[in-house]
Amino acid sequence: MIQREIIYHLQRWKDSAARKPLVLRGLRQVGKTSLLKRFGSQCFEDTAYFNFEANKDIADLFKGDIDPQRIVDSLSILHGSSIQPGKTLLILDEVQECSQALNSLKYFCEDLRELHIAAAGSLLGIALARPASFPVGKVDLLTMYPVSLKEFIAAHGDEMLAANLANISPQHSIPRSIFEKYSDHLKRYFITGGMPEAVATWIETKDLEKTEFVLKNILATYELDFAKHAPVGHIPKIREIWHSIPNQLARENKKFTYTAVKAGARAREYEAALNWLKDAGLVYKIARISKPHLPIASYADPSAFKVYLADIGLLRMHSNLPASVFLDTHKLFTEFKGAMSENYVLTEIIASGLDQPFYWTSKATAEIEFILQAGTRVVPVEVKSGTHVASKSMAEYRRRYEPQAEIRISMKNIGVEKSLTALPLFMVSELRRLLTQPG
């Protein structure tokens, strides 16, 4: 069983005096349903589970005037036992399939807040993009991401190795034997990614063919979602963008261009389709900034951006990169021109709780992969795929802006030199800790 750290956030939500109905969002097959059911079995006397996609008739209970107690009474009948505040976890799954149920959370917040109710859905980001259909301010939001590298290591039975990441200090290099253990797990993680079914299949079978079969099925499911859930006029464009992403990332500067999707394509024709993918949680859209000043979002250029996938394993499969590449030590972090490493670093940054970063370029002469805001500091994060870390880009950035803190992520050991902190790729999850700790 894969232990997910997000369950501790659920436990805090359960015990909070200011608790509101919970909305758990995340892309399809990331493990939301399993997590909520496990949470219910561990922390409540009873769990009442309802799925709006599997049972369309449940939506009838939410028609007309919304009376939370009436709805709970009706759901209790369907459940076969009384749904009781403080004892029952009520789960409304795939809630985006019923807009009335989603809106009803406002009334549960106002009239029946003592009930623990958790709503989940694969495409809730689409609803969030339309505030008129979402109970803004009346719910607690929590986002679930794919399995992180730290969770992946623990799932292999190396709980002590995973926990040790939180104890590593930049002032003390990691012993070679331990460094190699982390590196071996990172290789496997680049193969499987963090989708729970793929991770579980790999751990249980160690069979690459079976693991890749799972990843292919997940990608196929996402394409079916395009046809089922996206606006009809956007479907062909969504597919064209989706299939262009590996090629976009294979380019030298990795900047997303609509002409790389289709010859002659323009932003006004494809922007809505790209935003659908972003709102669905399938991709991240990382904007370029002109200057690394506070607040950095004010310096973002909406016309210049990169697009990454939400999971590294899905990117590998979507790019048709064979797993054997990642088992070859020499090729591991050189294939695909660093795109895999960048995508991995981004997903680990976001999953760790840091704000979504930006990137910086100086015309065509220099580029820093990610720019983070940590308190009052703007921190450049450079990503190197291997151990060759000489960098004209960081030197140019340093000359222009004299940053208080710099991060270089590579396959070299941890260390500190003046304002630069060097982190190995397997330590991205600790970036937030290192940026916020005193000194």
C-alpha positions in Angstrom: 0.0 0.0 0.0 1.3 3.4 -1.0 1.2 5.8 2.0 0.3 9.3 0.8 1.4 12.3 2.9 -1.8 14.2 2.0 -3.7 12.0 4.4 -2.2 14.1 7.3 -3.9 17.2 5.7 -7.2 15.3 5.7 -6.7 14.5 9.4 -6.1 18.2 10.2 -9.2 19.1 8.2 -11.3 16.6 10.2 -10.2 18.1 13.5 -10.4 21.8 12.5 -13.0 23.9 14.3 -13.3 26.1 11.2 -13.8 23.2 8.9 -15.9 23.6 5.7 -17.0 21.0 3.2 -13.8 19.7 1.5 -13.2 19.7 -2.2 -10.4 17.3 -3.2 -9.2 18.0 -6.7 -6.6 16.3 -8.9 -6.3 14.7 -12.3 -8.0 11.4 -13.1 -6.5 8.2 -11.6 -4.3 10.1 -9.2 -5.8 8.2 -6.2 -8.5 10.6 -4.8 -11.2 7.9 -4.3 -8.8 5.4 -2.7 -7.4 8.1 -0.4 -10.9 9.3 0.8 -12.1 5.7 1.4 -9.0 4.9 3.3 -9.3 8.1 5.3 -12.9 7.2 6.1 -12.1 3.7 7.3 -9.2 5.0 9.5 -10.8 8.1 11.0 -14.6 7.5 11.1 -17.1 4.9 12.3 -18.7 4.8 8.9 -18.2 6.0 5.3 -21.1 6.8 2.9 -19.8 6.9 -0.6 -21.7 8.1 -3.7 -20.3 8.4 -7.2 -22.2 10.7 -9.6 -20.5 9.2 -12.7 -21.4 5.6 -11.8 -24.9 6.4 -10.6 -26.6 9.2 -12.5 -29.8 9.0 -10.4 -28.1 10.4 -7.3 -28.3 13.8 -9.0 -32.1 13.8 -8.6 -31.7 14.3 -4.9 -30.0 17.7 -5.5 -32.7 19.1 -7.7 -35.0 22.0 -6.6 -34.5 23.8 -3.3 -31.3 22.7 -1.5 -32.1 21.5 2.0 -28.9 19.7 3.3 -30.8 17.7 5.9 -33.3 16.5 3.4 -30.4 15.4 1.1 -28.6 13.7 4.0 -31.8 11.8 4.9 -32.3 10.6 1.4 -28.6 9.6 1.0 -28.9 7.7 4.3 -31.7 5.6 2.9 -29.6 4.8 -0.1 -26.6 4.1 2.1 -28.6 1.7 4.3 -27.7 3.5 7.6 -27.9 6.9 9.1 -25.3 9.5 8.0 -24.4 11.1 11.3 -22.3 14.2 11.9 -19.1 13.4 13.8 -19.4 9.7 12.9 -19.8 9.5 9.2 -17.6 10.7 6.3 -19.9 11.6 3.4 -18.0 11.3 0.1 -19.5 12.8 -3.1 -17.2 11.5 -5.9 -17.0 12.8 -9.5 -19.1 15.7 -8.2 -18.3 17.8 -11.3 -20.9 15.6 -13.1 -23.7 17.3 -11.0 -23.4 21.1 -10.8 -26.3 21.2 -8.3 -24.4 18.9 -5.9 -21.3 21.1 -6.3 -23.3 24.2 -5.5 -25.0 22.5 -2.6 -21.7 22.5 -0.7 -22.5 26.2 0.0 -25.6 25.2 1.9 -23.9 22.4 3.7 -21.3 24.9 4.9 -24.0 27.3 6.1 -26.6 24.9 7.5 -24.9 21.6 8.3 -21.2 22.4 8.9 -20.9 19.8 11.6 -21.2 17.0 9.0 -17.9 15.8 7.5 -18.5 16.0 3.7 -15.8 15.6 1.1 -16.3 16.1 -2.6 -13.9 14.9 -5.2 -13.6 15.0 -9.0 -11.3 14.5 -11.9 -12.1 17.7 -13.7 -12.9 20.0 -10.8 -10.3 22.4 -12.2 -12.8 23.1 -15.0 -15.4 24.1 -12.5 -12.9 26.2 -10.6 -12.2 28.1 -13.8 -15.9 29.1 -13.9 -16.5 30.8 -10.5 -20.2 31.3 -11.1 -20.7 27.5 -10.9 -18.5 27.0 -7.8 -19.2 27.7 -4.1 -16.3 30.1 -3.7 -15.4 30.8 -0.1 -17.7 28.1 1.2 -15.3 25.1 0.8 -11.8 24.0 1.9 -9.7 23.2 -1.2 -7.1 20.5 -1.2 -5.1 19.3 -4.3 -3.8 15.8 -4.7 -0.8 15.2 -6.9 0.8 12.0 -8.3 3.0 10.0 -5.9 6.2 12.0 -5.1 9.7 10.6 -5.2 9.8 10.5 -1.4 6.5 8.5 -1.3 7.8 6.3 -4.1 10.9 5.5 -2.1 8.9 4.7 1.0 6.5 2.5 -1.0 9.5 0.3 -1.9 10.0 -0.4 1.8 12.8 2.1 2.2 10.9 4.2 4.8 14.1 5.2 6.6 15.8 6.3 3.4 12.7 8.4 2.5 12.5 10.0 5.9 16.2 10.8 5.9 15.7 13.3 3.1 14.3 15.7 5.7 17.5 15.4 7.8 20.0 16.1 5.0 21.9 19.4 5.5 23.7 21.3 2.7 26.7 21.6 5.0 27.3 17.8 4.9 27.7 15.8 1.7 25.7 12.6 1.3 27.8 9.5 1.6 28.3 7.8 -1.8 26.6 4.5 -0.8 23.5 6.4 0.3 23.6 8.8 -2.7 23.6 5.8 -5.0 20.5 4.4 -3.3 18.6 7.6 -3.9 19.9 7.7 -7.5 18.6 4.2 -8.1 15.2 5.1 -6.9 15.2 8.2 -9.1 15.9 6.1 -12.2 13.0 3.9 -11.4 10.8 6.9 -10.7 11.6 8.3 -14.2 10.3 5.1 -15.6 7.1 4.8 -13.7 6.3 8.3 -12.7 3.8 8.9 -9.9 0.5 7.6 -11.0 -0.5 5.2 -8.2 -1.5 2.3 -10.4 1.7 2.4 -12.4 3.8 2.7 -9.1 1.9 -0.2 -7.5 2.3 -2.4 -10.7 6.0 -1.8 -10.7 6.4 -2.5 -7.0 4.4 -5.7 -7.2 5.7 -7.1 -10.4 8.9 -5.3 -11.4 7.6 -5.9 -14.9 8.3 -3.0 -17.3 5.8 -4.2 -19.9 3.0 -4.4 -17.4 3.9 -0.9 -16.0 3.9 0.6 -19.4 0.6 -1.0 -20.2 -0.9 0.8 -17.2 0.6 4.1 -18.4 -0.7 3.7 -21.9 -4.2 3.0 -20.5 -4.1 6.2 -18.5 -3.1 8.2 -21.5 -5.9 6.6 -23.5 -8.4 7.5 -20.7 -7.3 11.1 -20.9 -8.0 11.2 -24.6 -11.4 9.8 -24.0 -12.0 12.6 -21.5 -11.3 15.1 -24.3 -14.3 13.8 -26.3 -16.5 13.3 -23.3 -16.0 16.5 -21.3 -14.4 19.2 -23.5 -16.5 21.6 -25.6 -17.1 20.1 -29.0 -15.3 22.9 -30.9 -12.2 22.5 -28.8 -11.7 18.7 -29.0 -9.6 18.6 -32.2 -7.4 21.4 -30.9 -7.0 19.8 -27.5 -5.8 16.6 -29.2 -3.4 18.5 -31.4 -1.9 20.4 -28.5 -1.7 17.3 -26.3 0.3 15.4 -29.0 2.6 18.3 -29.7 3.9 18.6 -26.1 6.8 16.1 -26.4 8.0 17.8 -29.5 7.6 21.2 -27.9 9.8 20.1 -24.9 12.4 18.5 -27.3 13.2 21.9 -28.7 16.3 23.7 -27.5 14.5 26.5 -25.6 11.3 24.5 -24.9 9.1 27.5 -25.3 5.6 26.6 -26.4 4.6 27.8 -29.8 1.3 27.4 -31.5 2.9 27.0 -34.9 4.6 23.8 -33.6 1.1 22.5 -32.9 -0.1 23.1 -36.5 1.4 25.2 -39.3 -0.2 28.6 -39.3 -1.9 28.1 -35.9 -2.6 31.3 -33.9 -3.0 31.8 -30.2 -6.6 33.1 -30.5 -7.6 29.8 -32.1 -5.8 27.4 -29.7 -5.6 29.3 -26.4 -8.9 28.1 -25.0 -8.0 24.5 -25.8 -4.7 24.8 -24.0 -6.4 26.4 -21.0 -8.8 23.4 -20.9 -5.8 21.0 -20.5 -4.4 23.3 -17.8 -7.7 23.6 -15.9 -8.1 19.8 -16.1 -4.8 19.4 -14.3 -3.1 17.6 -17.2 -0.5 20.2 -17.9 1.3 23.1 -16.2 1.7 26.4 -18.0 4.9 28.1 -16.9 5.2 31.8 -17.9 8.3 33.7 -18.6 9.2 36.8 -16.5 11.1 39.8 -17.9 12.7 40.8 -14.5 13.0 38.8 -11.3 11.5 41.5 -9.0 8.7 41.3 -6.5 6.0 40.4 -6.9 7.3 38.2 -9.7 3.8 37.5 -11.1 3.6 41.2 -12.1 6.5 40.7 -14.5 5.1 37.6 -16.3 4.7 37.7 -20.0 1.5 35.8 -20.9 2.5 35.3 -24.5 5.7 33.4 -23.6 5.5 30.2 -21.7 6.4 26.5 -21.5 4.0 23.6 -21.1 4.9 20.5 -19.0 2.9 17.4 -18.2 1.5 16.7 -14.7 3.5 13.4 -14.3 7.0 12.4 -15.4 6.0 8.8 -16.2 3.2 10.0 -18.4 5.6 12.3 -20.2 8.0 9.4 -20.8 5.2 7.2 -22.2 3.7 10.1 -24.2 7.1 10.7 -25.7 7.7 7.0 -26.6 11.0 6.9 -24.6 11.9 3.3 -23.8 12.4 2.4 -20.2 15.9 1.0 -21.1 17.1 4.5 -21.6 16.6 5.2 -17.9 18.3 2.0 -16.8 21.5 3.1 -18.7 23.5 5.2 -16.3 25.3 7.0 -19.1 22.1 8.0 -20.9 19.8 8.5 -17.9 19.9 12.3 -17.7 21.1 13.2 -21.2 18.3 11.9 -23.4 15.4 14.3 -24.4 17.7 17.3 -23.8 16.9 17.7 -20.1 13.1 18.0 -20.6 12.5 15.0 -18.4 14.5 16.4 -15.6 12.9 19.8 -15.9 9.4 18.3 -15.9 10.3 16.1 -12.8 11.7 19.1 -10.9 8.6 21.2 -11.7 6.1 18.5 -10.4 8.2 18.0 -7.3 8.3 21.7 -6.6 4.5 22.0 -6.9 3.8 18.8 -4.9 6.0 20.1 -2.1 3.7 23.1 -1.6 5.7 25.8 -3.2 3.9 28.2 -5.5 4.0 27.5 -9.2 7.3 29.0 -10.6 8.1 31.1 -13.6 11.2 31.0 -15.9 13.6 33.7 -17.0 15.4 34.4 -20.2 17.8 37.1 -21.4 16.9 37.2 -25.1 18.7 34.2 -26.6 21.8 34.4 -24.4 20.7 33.0 -21.0 17.9 31.0 -19.4 17.1 30.0 -15.9 14.6 27.1 -15.8 12.6 28.2 -12.8 12.2 31.3 -10.7 10.6 31.0 -7.2 9.4 33.6 -4.7 10.4 32.6 -1.2 9.1 35.2 1.2 10.8 38.4 0.1 13.5 36.6 -1.9 13.4 35.8 -5.6 15.3 32.6 -6.1 16.6 31.3 -9.4 16.6 27.5 -9.8 18.8 26.0 -12.5 18.3 22.4 -13.5 21.2 20.3 -14.9 20.5 16.8 -16.1 23.9 15.3 -15.1 27.1 16.3 -13.3 28.4 18.9 -15.8 27.3 22.1 -14.0 29.2 24.9 -15.7 26.7 27.6 -16.4 26.9 30.8 -18.4 23.2 31.4 -17.8 23.5 31.5 -14.0 26.6 33.6 -14.3 24.7 36.1 -16.5 21.8 36.1 -14.0 24.1 36.6 -11.1 25.9 39.5 -12.9 22.6 41.3 -13.5 20.6 40.7 -10.3 23.0 39.6 -7.5 20.5 37.2 -6.0 20.6 36.5 -2.2 20.1 32.8 -2.9 20.6 30.5 -5.8 19.7 26.9 -6.3 21.4 24.5 -8.7 19.8 21.0 -9.1 21.9 18.3 -10.8 23.3 14.9 -10.1 26.1 16.3 -8.0 26.2 16.0 -4.3 24.7 18.6 -2.0 26.8 21.6 -1.0 26.9 25.3 -0.4 29.2 27.9 -2.0 28.5 31.5 -1.1 24.9 32.2 -2.2 24.6 29.0 -4.2 23.0 25.8 -2.8 23.6 22.7 -4.9 21.0 20.0 -4.6 20.9 16.5 -6.1 17.8 15.8 -8.3 16.4 13.5 -5.7 16.2 16.3 -3.1 13.8 18.6 -4.9 11.1 17.8 -2.3 13.3 19.5 0.4 13.6 22.8 -1.5 10.8 24.4 0.5 12.4 23.4 3.8 15.8 24.7 2.7 14.4 28.0 1.4 12.5 28.7 4.6 14.8 27.6 7.3 16.8 30.3 9.2 20.1 31.3 7.6 
